[in-house]
Amino acid sequence: MKLIDTHTHIYQNDFSEDIIEVIENAKSRGVYKFLIPNVDVETIAPLNDLCNRYPDECFPMMGLHPTSVNDSYSGELNEIKKQLANADLRFGLRKYIAVGEIGIDLYWDKTFLKEQKIAFEEQLRWSIDYNLPVVIHTRDAFPEVIESIAKIGANNLRGVFHSFGGNREELETILSFENFLIGINGVVTFKNSKLKDYLANAPLERIVLETDAPYLAPVPYRGKRNEPAYLPKIAEKIAEIYQVSVEKIAEITTQNALTLFFG
């Protein structure tokens, strides 16, 4: 069984003491690729360093996270864009595999909503310019995110709604965008999550797996540091929901990830 963790922050300090063990442990459980989103200017160096250390396992994305957007966001955006523009020089034939993690987040603070929208839409345009998928973060901001996608043109974009935990109607909205997939992580295993009640409305061909490590560890690890080795627990829960084998979930979701990010 081969799995791809399509969203993991294993370059963060949470993993600084045992990153070798974290990667090897995940590989021993079938997780053989780690797709890694950027957050802000300060995370560029650790992100690139990790992906350069493990070029066969770790694959970088580049973007400005919505909670990192403030009144000086334009300078950070310029630096992020430089990374995308210079990817060939930095990595030889290697490139960033996506624009991410980007989006709108109104859960913590609504102060910079206007700036978040501007930054999000600018990065959506970059994805078109560089022909890259986007990895979208939305929290308490689903209507705003959909409005921005519609403004730029959903048919011109492709990507994934990361860490999906929305309602049935939001799922249907995403499914109406033919070029977008749904990223499912440990939330689906939580006892109070309603996602398991209607996730099966989505074809398996529209789903990819992720951990969002170190956050959102699945049951039975909830409350602990999350890591890619726990991805099989998410695959097991999805197999239960769809009433198919875990091997089938792994096969389909891995192919979905390969097609979106490497196809």
Secondary structure as the mmCIF struct_conf table of DSSP 4:
data_model
#
loop_
_struct_conf.conf_type_id
_struct_conf.id
_struct_conf.beg_label_comp_id
_struct_conf.beg_label_asym_id
_struct_conf.beg_label_seq_id
_struct_conf.end_label_comp_id
_struct_conf.end_label_asym_id
_struct_conf.end_label_seq_id
STRN STRN1 LEU A 3 ASP A 5
BEND BEND1 HIS A 7 HIS A 7
TURN_TY1_P TURN_TY1_P1 ILE A 10 TYR A 11
BEND BEND2 GLN A 12 GLN A 12
HELX_RH_3T_P HELX_RH_3T_P1 ASN A 13 PHE A 15
TURN_TY1_P TURN_TY1_P2 SER A 16 ASP A 18
HELX_RH_AL_P HELX_RH_AL_P1 ILE A 19 SER A 28
TURN_TY1_P TURN_TY1_P3 ARG A 29 GLY A 30
STRN STRN2 VAL A 31 ILE A 36
BEND BEND3 ASP A 40 ASP A 40
HELX_RH_3T_P HELX_RH_3T_P2 VAL A 41 THR A 43
HELX_RH_AL_P HELX_RH_AL_P2 ILE A 44 ARG A 53
BEND BEND4 TYR A 54 TYR A 54
TURN_TY1_P TURN_TY1_P4 PRO A 55 GLU A 57
STRN STRN3 CYS A 58 PRO A 60
HELX_RH_3T_P HELX_RH_3T_P3 PRO A 66 SER A 68
TURN_TY1_P TURN_TY1_P5 ASP A 71 SER A 72
HELX_RH_AL_P HELX_RH_AL_P3 TYR A 73 ALA A 85
TURN_TY1_P TURN_TY1_P6 ASN A 86 ASN A 86
HELX_RH_AL_P HELX_RH_AL_P4 ALA A 87 PHE A 91
TURN_TY1_P TURN_TY1_P7 GLY A 92 LEU A 93
STRN STRN4 VAL A 99 ASP A 105
BEND BEND5 TYR A 107 TRP A 108
TURN_TY1_P TURN_TY1_P8 THR A 111 PHE A 112
HELX_RH_AL_P HELX_RH_AL_P5 LEU A 113 ASP A 129
TURN_TY1_P TURN_TY1_P9 TYR A 130 ASN A 131
STRN STRN5 VAL A 134 ARG A 139
BEND BEND6 ASP A 140 ASP A 140
HELX_RH_AL_P HELX_RH_AL_P6 PHE A 142 ILE A 152
HELX_RH_3T_P HELX_RH_3T_P4 ALA A 154 ASN A 156
STRN STRN6 GLY A 159 PHE A 161
TURN_TY1_P TURN_TY1_P10 HIS A 162 SER A 163
HELX_RH_AL_P HELX_RH_AL_P7 ARG A 168 LEU A 175
TURN_TY1_P TURN_TY1_P11 SER A 176 SER A 176
BEND BEND7 PHE A 177 PHE A 177
TURN_TY1_P TURN_TY1_P12 GLU A 178 ASN A 179
STRN STRN7 PHE A 180 ILE A 184
HELX_RH_3T_P HELX_RH_3T_P5 GLY A 186 THR A 189
BEND BEND8 PHE A 190 PHE A 190
TURN_TY1_P TURN_TY1_P13 LYS A 191 ASN A 192
HELX_RH_AL_P HELX_RH_AL_P8 LEU A 195 TYR A 198
HELX_RH_3T_P HELX_RH_3T_P6 LEU A 199 ASN A 201
BEND BEND9 ALA A 202 ALA A 202
HELX_RH_3T_P HELX_RH_3T_P7 LEU A 204 ARG A 206
STRN STRN8 ILE A 207 LEU A 209
TURN_TY1_P TURN_TY1_P14 ALA A 213 PRO A 214
BEND BEND10 TYR A 215 TYR A 215
HELX_LH_PP_P HELX_LH_PP_P1 ALA A 217 PRO A 218
TURN_TY1_P TURN_TY1_P15 VAL A 219 PRO A 220
BEND BEND11 TYR A 221 TYR A 221
TURN_TY1_P TURN_TY1_P16 ARG A 222 GLY A 223
BEND BEND12 LYS A 224 LYS A 224
HELX_LH_PP_P HELX_LH_PP_P2 ARG A 225 ASN A 226
HELX_RH_3T_P HELX_RH_3T_P8 PRO A 228 TYR A 230
HELX_RH_AL_P HELX_RH_AL_P9 LEU A 231 TYR A 242
TURN_TY1_P TURN_TY1_P17 GLN A 243 GLN A 243
BEND BEND13 VAL A 244 VAL A 244
HELX_RH_AL_P HELX_RH_AL_P10 VAL A 246 PHE A 262
#
